[in-house]
Amino acid sequence: MPAAPPFGIYVHVPFCAARCGYCDFNTYTASELDGSGASPDGWLDAVRRELDLAVDAVGPRPVDTVFVGGGTPSLLGAARLGEVLDAVRQAFGLAPGAEVTTESNPESTSPEFFAGLAEAGFTRVSLGMQSAAPHVLRVLERRHTPGRAVAAAREARAAGLAHVNLDLIYATPGETDDDLRASLDAVLDAGVDHVSAYSLIVEDGTALARRVKRGELPAPDDDVAAARYELLDQRLTAAGFRWYEVSNWARTDDAACRHNLGYWLDGDWWGLGPGAHSHLAGARWWNVKHPARYAALLAAGEAPEADRELLTEDERHTERVMLRLRLADGLPLELLDAAGSAAAARAAADGLLDPAALTAGRAVLTRRGRLLADGVVHALLAGVPA
């Protein structure tokens, strides 16, 4: 009997002190929740109730990874985040060596906060740095000072958290190559063992999108973003990091985010909280978005589910190809049909896949291939040139 895939718990914290201009996540400021009855205490009570539903549905299954995201989980404070983790422990139990992560904004952290996380059992923290350039932070409407993220990373390491990640955003309007180099200098100086870096995407409905539409800011340039990605990858690789997913680099294998690898490798996870998504054995569902509605449904003994879908085998195959190809370990060629294998050979000839890895039976993107990953996926699935 095959072993069960890894099982993760994602916990969505919907609260933010302020909304960043580029953000389209399911988050709410205090003024946006005013009068709704939603509160951190009410949210935590609802999360505990949803955990009871999860145990009934999943049965006894230790949790391999926990990831608290948002929103701004650090606004809850270390004690309340510890209560969240305790609730997961009591409901399911944690597997030996479980990875436990929380996202945090640098401005709502402190040495005492990180010490509290370590004492509660968190093993990893992910800090939203985005940039070390003040003018880039202003465009993104981030409120921390440029040096705060680096200081927070050092505090987290000093508190004994085993793994620390810094997030970067590149290709923001007004950013220069030197701005990105300065951000990378700061990241490397912080001594973290993981870096995530994402090209800025202007999402509809955000304040940033409105500024671009009004002509106040230029839209991000794809060619600039590609050049910045190459700069990032070259610098991080030279500093001893290894890319293990298109947008993620780790110093060592054990520094890679196991929770996110569960997403990319078709694992199972239960998403707790308003708007959170879950996946179990090909069934995918998501919760209602508003914190007040989420809490009210659970208080009434109802599931907070907004909708669900059962993926077909063809859909699951497409997702396996799409997600595995993003990983440095690559895609086993056995997942491709004859046309897909032929397309892989053409992609290798075009410099998009590593020829040596292909000979060994895996499709692994080159650096150039990572920049064109969506096209390579389409080619492998359709059997056409990339």
LINHU-V555507 format. One line per field, one symbol per residue. phi: phi as a letter, one per 40 degrees, with the letter a starting at -180 (. if undefined). A space follows every 10 residues. Layout:
BEGIN
phi=???
END
This chain:
BEGIN
phi=.ccccdbbbb bccccbcacc cccbccbacd cccdgcgcad ccccdccccc dcccccccgc adccabbcba gbdcccgccc cccccdccdc cbgbcdgdcb bbcacdcbba dccccccccc hcbabbbccg accdccdccc gcbccdcccc ccccccccch ccbbbbcbbb gcdgcbdccc dcccdcdccc gcbabbabcc bccdgccccc ccccgcbccd bccccccccc cdcccccccg cbcbadbbbb cbcccccccc ccccbgcbab cchcgcbbab fgcbaacdcc dccdcccccc gbccccaaab cccccccdcc cccccccccg bccccbcccc cccccccccc gcbccccccc gbcbccdccc cbdcccddcc ccgbcc
END
